[in-house]
């Protein structure tokens, strides 16, 4: 049940964001005016412009989707964790076999 303080976050498609950024650059209109006309929150358009400038084609990957760089980073972090666990197991095995119980 949604109460008066519950705020549902709006989501916008990648295409919408790209078009809004394009409009902000080509229309000659103020960013706040465009945000009001498009019905988006204050500051969204500036944030989207910055995100597009920083990430280029990787910007706005969608809900739950990661850019290829971030996905690769996640894969490598998982691999590092597995290798650390294997290393620790091997260290314990070496310790057991080099110091047998008497």
C-alpha positions, 0 to 999 in steps of 0.5 A, a space after each residue: 500500500 502506497 502512503 503519502 510519503 511513498 515516491 515512485 521513481 520514474 524511469 526513462 528509456 535510453 532513446 528518450 534520454 538521448 533525444 532530451 540531451 539532443 534537444 538541450 543542445 540544439 534547441 537553444 532553450 534553457 535546460 529548466 524549461 526543457 525539463 518542465 516541458 518534458 516532465 522530468 525532474 530538475 537536474 535530470 537533464 544536466 545529469 544525463 548530459 554529463 553521463 553521455 559526455 563521460 560514457 559516450 555510447 555506453 551511457 544509459 545501458 538500461 535497468 540492470 544492464 552494465 556497460 561492457 567495461 563494468 561487466 568485464 570488471 565484475 567478471 574479473 572481480 569474481 575470478 579474482 575471488 575464486 582464485 584467492 579461495 583456491 590459493 587459500 585452500 592450497 596453502 592449507 593443504 601444503 601446511 597439512 602435508 608438510 607438518 604431519 601429525 606425530 
